[in-house]
């Protein structure tokens, strides 16, 4: 599928010609202006990607184009197609409307509030309705009708629904039928490629047994999407998942043996599986924000579009998360390129260690760093909008993105031949025995920040020492003459 926008395509939100971005989970194409609003909503509302300047798996791009060309936008604008709505004054935005407030308010109503989506008749038991919709989804994914499945998902069908009579999930059905685009859509909505059926077989197993090897390989990639994306962000490489599942980049000038580094790694290892997964997902979202920022800065007319109101300086608040987690997510924007790369490398190493069931290499270290929150510290103010640094200019964001890969070199692929059952067991291992006490994400991020500061000071002292040594040698030469 070509990445070029097909002629005649228009923005799904304002009908502007030649849209350059896609909202993956909504199955629509959008223009630059409308994309700025989508980005401000957060990935939990709209997952955006540039059609030409972002990296795309071919089947995912094909899925988006198929949905867009088959009227997926009518799902999100269902009630606007009713002539009665036009008479009531409710209308779609147009290209000439101002971004704020006209377009932004329309987009928020459309995707965040789902104001125009077809509503099912009210029933006393919403659980029964969701179950019925999920059963319909389970049946529909064996066909190539993507928009029907997206409509069911928009109404509340569950992508990970386990059919009690069939003993499988919708992804099992799609994999067996060779419906790779349906599989892409289900994964976007949270389907698990490693989920077992009643007999312990995964959708990957179904795909291989049915001879759909490309689909099975793609599901393996989806299973490792998080770690693959983090590695690619740093070194531009992904594992092939035949010789190994992980690439662990290394910092060229790493001071990994410092005491603070050991303390940070110990706290990371002490996180429960749930908290570690949350941290990894938050860092993944921050990688997505930074990558989209870099694309945004290279594609926009800086005099008109790159403004304070169109920028996304930190991750938007997700109301489903706690205030503490939202604060931690937004503080990730303060990490410079080196600090963020170090955090990513630690997460990749820890993810590999946990999956392979290896014991901690820092268990023998007698390190007890207790970080206490300072009520007067500006970093701990409960003000989401204050999280972004004043130094986070457009130029710095672009520079950091370009410098990431120059600072990092990829390591060898790590051989790995674990079965899905072994994977599930290793992931579920309890790591609480590594902790001297309850460890929070906030504590880990504070240690990581302190480590980066310490590294910077050491580098500065080494530079001063070199300058003094050079000056001493110069004086010695002068005295000798």
SVG drawing of the C-alpha trace seen along z (x, -y; Angstrom):
<svg xmlns="http://www.w3.org/2000/svg" viewBox="-35 -33 100 61">
<polyline fill="none" stroke="black" stroke-width="0.4" points="0.0,0.0 1.5,-3.3 2.0,-6.0 0.9,-8.7 -2.5,-10.2 -4.9,-9.2 -6.3,-12.0 -9.7,-13.1 -9.0,-12.3 -10.2,-15.0 -9.8,-15.6 -12.4,-13.7 -13.0,-16.5 -13.0,-19.7 -12.9,-18.4 -9.6,-20.2 -7.9,-18.6 -4.8,-16.3 -4.8,-15.2 -1.3,-14.3 -2.1,-12.4 -4.1,-9.4 -6.0,-8.6 -5.3,-4.9 -7.9,-3.8 -10.6,-6.0 -9.8,-4.9 -9.8,-8.4 -7.4,-10.8 -6.9,-14.3 -5.2,-17.5 -2.4,-19.3 -4.6,-21.7 -7.1,-19.0 -4.2,-16.7 -2.9,-19.3 -6.2,-18.9 -6.1,-15.1 -2.6,-15.1 -3.8,-17.3 -6.5,-14.8 -4.0,-12.0 -3.5,-8.5 -6.4,-7.2 -8.6,-9.2 -6.8,-9.3 -3.6,-7.5 -2.1,-9.7 0.7,-9.0 2.0,-10.9 1.2,-9.2 4.5,-9.9 7.1,-10.7 6.3,-8.1 7.3,-4.4 4.4,-2.1 3.9,1.7 2.4,2.2 -0.7,4.0 -1.5,1.3 -1.3,-1.4 -3.5,0.7 -6.0,1.1 -6.3,-2.7 -6.7,-3.4 -9.3,-0.6 -11.4,-2.0 -11.0,-5.6 -12.1,-4.8 -15.0,-2.7 -16.7,-5.3 -15.4,-4.8 -15.9,-8.5 -19.7,-8.0 -19.4,-6.0 -18.2,-9.0 -20.6,-11.4 -23.7,-9.2 -26.1,-11.8 -24.8,-14.6 -26.0,-12.7 -29.6,-13.3 -31.2,-16.3 -32.9,-17.2 -29.5,-17.9 -28.7,-20.4 -31.9,-22.3 -31.0,-22.3 -27.7,-24.1 -25.3,-21.3 -22.9,-21.1 -19.5,-19.8 -16.4,-22.1 -15.1,-23.3 -11.6,-24.3 -12.3,-28.1 -13.3,-27.7 -10.9,-28.9 -8.9,-26.1 -9.9,-27.5 -12.6,-27.3 -14.6,-26.0 -12.6,-23.0 -11.3,-22.1 -14.7,-22.0 -16.1,-19.9 -13.3,-17.4 -13.6,-17.0 -17.3,-16.5 -16.8,-14.0 -14.1,-11.8 -13.9,-12.5 -17.6,-12.9 -18.7,-10.6 -21.6,-13.1 -22.5,-12.0 -22.1,-8.2 -25.2,-6.0 -26.5,-5.2 -28.1,-1.9 -31.5,-1.8 -31.0,-2.0 -31.1,1.3 -31.1,2.1 -28.1,4.5 -25.3,2.8 -23.2,6.0 -25.6,8.0 -25.4,5.5 -21.6,5.5 -21.6,9.3 -24.0,9.4 -21.9,6.9 -18.7,8.8 -20.3,12.1 -21.2,10.3 -17.6,9.1 -16.3,12.6 -18.4,13.7 -17.7,10.7 -13.9,10.8 -13.8,13.9 -14.9,11.6 -13.1,8.7 -15.7,6.1 -13.6,3.8 -16.1,1.0 -18.6,3.4 -16.1,4.5 -15.1,0.9 -18.7,0.0 -19.1,2.8 -16.0,1.7 -17.3,-1.9 -20.5,-0.6 -18.7,1.2 -17.7,4.6 -14.5,6.0 -11.5,6.9 -10.3,9.4 -13.7,11.0 -13.5,14.7 -16.4,16.5 -17.7,19.0 -19.2,21.4 -16.4,21.1 -13.6,21.0 -11.6,18.4 -11.3,14.6 -12.0,12.6 -8.3,12.5 -8.2,16.3 -11.0,16.2 -9.3,13.5 -6.0,15.3 -7.5,18.7 -9.4,17.0 -6.2,15.1 -7.8,11.7 -4.7,9.7 -6.5,6.3 -9.0,7.4 -6.2,8.6 -4.6,5.2 -7.8,3.5 -8.3,5.8 -4.8,5.3 -5.2,1.5 -8.2,1.9 -6.3,4.0 -6.5,7.6 -3.7,9.8 -1.8,11.8 -0.6,14.1 -4.0,14.9 -4.6,18.7 -7.8,20.3 -9.6,23.0 -6.9,25.5 -4.0,23.1 -3.3,22.1 -2.7,18.5 -3.8,16.5 -0.2,16.8 -0.5,20.6 -3.8,20.4 -2.2,18.3 0.7,20.7 -1.4,23.8 -3.7,22.3 -0.7,21.4 -1.0,17.7 2.7,17.1 2.8,13.4 -0.1,12.8 1.5,14.9 4.8,13.0 3.0,9.7 1.2,10.9 4.6,11.7 5.7,8.1 2.5,6.8 3.3,8.8 6.7,7.0 5.5,3.6 6.5,1.8 10.1,2.9 10.5,2.8 9.3,-0.8 11.7,-1.8 14.7,-0.2 13.9,-1.7 13.6,-5.2 17.1,-5.0 19.1,-3.1 16.8,-2.8 16.8,1.0 14.2,3.6 14.8,7.3 13.7,9.7 12.0,12.0 13.6,15.1 17.0,14.8 15.9,12.8 13.2,10.6 15.3,7.8 17.8,5.2 19.4,3.5 21.2,0.3 24.2,-1.0 25.2,-4.6 28.5,-5.4 29.8,-7.2 27.8,-5.3 28.8,-5.6 26.7,-2.6 28.8,-1.5 28.1,-4.5 26.4,-4.1 23.4,-6.1 23.0,-4.0 23.0,-0.9 20.4,-2.5 18.2,-3.4 18.3,0.1 17.6,1.6 14.5,-0.5 13.4,0.4 13.8,4.1 11.9,3.6 8.8,2.4 5.9,4.8 5.0,6.2 2.0,3.9 4.0,0.8 6.8,1.7 4.2,2.3 2.7,-1.1 6.1,-2.9 7.0,-1.1 3.6,-2.1 4.1,-5.7 7.6,-5.9 6.1,-4.3 3.5,-7.2 6.3,-9.7 8.3,-8.2 5.2,-8.6 4.8,-12.2 8.5,-13.0 8.5,-11.3 5.3,-13.1 6.8,-16.3 9.9,-15.8 7.7,-15.0 5.5,-18.0 8.4,-20.4 9.8,-19.2 6.5,-19.4 4.8,-22.6 4.9,-26.2 6.5,-27.6 5.1,-31.0 1.5,-29.8 1.1,-26.4 3.8,-25.9 2.2,-28.0 1.8,-27.6 -1.8,-26.4 -0.9,-23.7 2.1,-22.4 1.9,-19.3 4.7,-20.0 3.9,-17.0 1.5,-14.0 -2.2,-15.0 -4.0,-14.0 -5.7,-10.6 -8.7,-10.7 -8.6,-6.9 -5.2,-7.2 -4.5,-8.5 -3.3,-12.0 0.1,-10.7 0.5,-8.7 -0.5,-11.6 2.1,-13.8 4.8,-11.2 3.8,-10.9 4.1,-14.6 7.4,-14.9 8.9,-12.6 8.9,-15.6 11.6,-17.2 14.1,-14.4 16.7,-15.6 17.8,-13.3 20.5,-11.6 18.4,-11.1 15.5,-9.7 17.7,-7.3 19.2,-6.0 15.7,-5.4 14.7,-3.6 17.8,-1.3 17.1,-0.4 13.5,0.4 14.5,2.6 17.1,4.5 14.6,5.0 11.8,6.2 14.2,8.8 15.3,9.9 11.7,10.3 10.6,12.2 13.5,14.6 13.1,15.1 16.7,14.1 17.5,13.1 18.6,9.6 22.3,8.7 22.1,6.1 20.7,8.3 24.0,8.3 24.3,4.5 23.7,3.0 22.1,-0.2 19.4,-1.9 18.3,-5.1 15.1,-6.6 13.8,-9.5 11.4,-11.8 9.2,-14.2 9.8,-17.8 6.6,-19.8 8.4,-22.9 10.0,-21.4 8.6,-22.8 8.7,-19.4 6.1,-18.1 3.5,-20.8 0.1,-19.3 -0.2,-21.4 -0.2,-19.5 0.3,-22.5 3.5,-23.4 5.2,-20.1 6.7,-21.3 10.1,-22.9 10.6,-26.5 13.5,-25.1 11.3,-22.8 11.4,-25.0 10.6,-23.7 14.3,-23.8 15.3,-21.7 12.6,-19.1 13.8,-18.7 17.5,-18.6 16.9,-16.0 15.1,-13.8 17.9,-14.0 20.6,-13.5 19.1,-10.3 20.4,-7.9 23.8,-9.6 24.3,-9.0 23.3,-5.3 24.7,-2.2 22.7,1.1 23.9,4.3 23.7,7.8 20.2,9.5 19.6,11.7 18.7,15.3 15.3,16.3 13.3,19.4 10.6,19.4 7.1,20.7 4.1,18.5 3.3,20.4 6.8,19.8 6.4,16.2 3.2,15.9 4.7,17.6 7.9,15.5 5.9,12.2 3.7,13.1 6.6,13.8 6.4,11.7 9.4,9.4 8.4,8.0 11.2,10.0 13.7,7.6 12.4,4.7 13.4,3.4 10.0,1.7 7.3,0.3 8.8,-1.4 6.8,-4.0 7.3,-5.2 7.9,-8.6 10.8,-7.4 12.3,-5.6 12.0,-8.7 13.6,-10.8 16.6,-8.4 17.0,-8.4 16.9,-12.2 19.6,-12.3 21.7,-9.8 21.6,-12.0 22.6,-15.0 25.4,-13.1 26.7,-12.0 26.6,-15.5 28.6,-16.7 31.2,-14.0 31.6,-14.9 32.0,-18.5 34.7,-17.7 36.5,-15.5 36.6,-18.4 37.9,-20.8 40.5,-18.2 41.7,-17.9 41.9,-21.7 44.0,-22.0 46.3,-19.2 46.8,-21.0 47.5,-24.2 50.0,-22.5 51.8,-21.0 52.0,-24.4 53.5,-26.0 56.0,-23.1 57.1,-23.7 57.5,-27.4 59.7,-26.8 61.8,-24.3 62.6,-26.9"/>
</svg>
